[in-house]
Every structure is written in C-alpha cells, then in structure tokens.
Amino acid sequence: MSEQFYSDARLYDRLFPGGEQAVDFYRAEADRYGGCVLELGCGTGHKLIPIASDGHPCMGLELSSAMLAEAQRKADERGVEVEWVHGDMRKFDLGRTFDLVFIAANSLLHLHEAEDLVDCFRSVRRHLAPGARFVFDVFNPSVRMLAQADGVRRRRDALAFVDPDRGVVQVDVAEIYDAAAQVTRGKWYFSTDSEADFVVAPLEIRSIFPQELPVLLSLGGLRVVERFGDWSREPLTTDAPLQLYVCEAD
C-alpha cells in the first residue's frame, strides 16, 4: 500500500532532505566494523553513498525501482561506486556476507507482519560475516500520538519544501491507527497554491514496541548487543524518539 509514496524519488528526497545525525552515526558504525557494508531498504542512497565515499565496499538493496534509479544517478554524480540490487528485505540471498548490515529511517516498519520481520532478521543473519553487526533504527511509538491519528486531514507545516518546478509544496496528512495490526494507515496530500493535491499517496507504517523487538530478533537468530534512544547513544527511555539497535548473530 506504500509503493506510490516512493514512486517519485526526487520528491521523496525533497520531502526528507535532512537526517545528518543518522548519516554520521551509520558512517561511524561502518568505520568501526570496517569491511563490506549492506543497507537494506537503501532508498536513494542518502546514507550509503557517504559510507561508500569513505572507502567502504557497499551494496544497497531496495524494492522500489524508482528509488534505485535515483540512487544510481546520485552515486554517478558523486563518482562513488555502489552495487545496487533490486530485492525484498524479507527474503534475499546475495551469495556473500557483510561486516555491517543496516536498515535506516524506519524502513523496517514497512514489514507489518511478525512473520515478515522474523524472515528479514533470518535473512540478515545469513549474511553476517563472523564478528559482524546488524544495526537499525525505528521510531519509539508514542501511545498519545497514536491515539491522535483520527483520520482528519491536517497541514504539516514542518514538511513544506520547495520544488524547483512547482515552487513551495505544502503537505497534508490524514492518518488512522489500526491498533489490532499496530499499523498507522495514512494518506499524504501534496499541493501548491496553483495545483491542489497533485500527488495523493498512501503510506502504511507499523509500530514496534520496545518489548517486542528483542523477541523478534531472537526468533531471527540475532542477539541485542546495545540499544539506544537517540543518535548520541543515550539510553532508550519512555520519551526517547528512537529505538536504535546494534545486534550480532546469536
């Protein structure tokens, strides 16, 4: 239900242009563990291209062909070599192992079923070299915010951006939280003053609560080494914005 959201890769990059703390964190992790790096759900290469520019052999796996094409264009523009692979993070076989595997920017939350998450973790486990690490980040669910997902369309001023062809783009979002599925089902509306709703795209994102993740990881053959609540490696607390995990093969 979220494919359309990622069909315009340049629009996506303008919507989410930041994340420099995350880039710095994953670059540091790549430097720490060295060797070959694999990113699952790599998008347009926002994090993987800088890691490759540091000299690490890199591979990015992504389900969206549009995002992969933009990642290749950006890598070529910077003169950086990255191997891009079209594939599904739930089940993949790349025929090799890696020293660091990571999933950034809530990409893991596109897997809504527990079985899909465990399949992903098992696939990751098979691709970890001895001593390798698996690192990922997802948001820390806020029950208060989930309760406010009432289906009403609201303007998100913080998401407004400038498109070189259209000018200022405003973003409205309407969301409903499906508590039984732990999935927020949203619709995103992109508009300018002269063109209302020129893109309307669904986006469905799962919430994974802190007590779930260690169990799911264990079922996938992985063990938690460290767990943080933000990019500065502070502990995971109730109010922490992130769940940031460092794992190894069990």
C-alpha angles and dihedrals in degrees: 000000000000102000093102091055089064099038093096103054097181091051088052092052091051091049093051106027100146133060096123092148089056092048091051091048095052092043088054091049090051090051091048096053098028124189124072123356129205124191119194116207088016095173112188094343097261092151103020097055093058089048090051090048087059088063102262118137102243140192125187124199118198136167096209114080090198092056092047092051091053091046090054091048092051093047091050090048090055094041092240124146115225129157108229119200130189108224151118118264091215095069123008138144116198095171095237144063133245137211093222129024118181141176114199141186099026092299089139089064092072085077103084103176124071089228091057092051092050090047089053092049091048090051090050090049091056091054098050117108118217108291092011125143134222114209129182142158132213130167120267105243118241112208089203093055093044090053089055092060093104101151095257115138110239135177115248102206093181090062096056114121142171119256112199091223102036104029122221112011120202122204127213123185133196117189140177122192115223100205095188092056095032087229128133108215110202142171120210121206122199117197144163128198089263101035119044118202096353086165125028112179134173120228124187119189129179124223117223115194122217096251092054101056101066090050094048091046091050091052087054093053096257133122128208113243099172136001126196138181100214143009092273089063096249115159121275108260136167092269098039112125095218145039104214115183134192111193141175136195111286 
